[in-house]
Amino acid sequence: MKNNNDDIWIGPAIPGDGKGIAAVHKTTWLATYPNARAGITENDILSMAKFFDNAERVKEWEEKILANG
């Protein structure tokens, strides 16, 4: 996918992207789900998000990339 900024290119995941995908997953959850009105704090999300970018999860992303590549 191209946009008006030539510095950005989005394409299919390739082997080695698992760590970056996991980091984006964690970052988007932290940006999206804390909700003061619902009583969900950033710490609540962090308690789950620590599993989003650990070694096991990165390995799972890499396996998915390889399986769909």
Secondary structure by P-SEA (a helix, b strand, c coil): ccccccccccccccccaaaaaaaaaaaaaaaccccccccccaaaaaacccccccaaaaaaaaaaaaaac
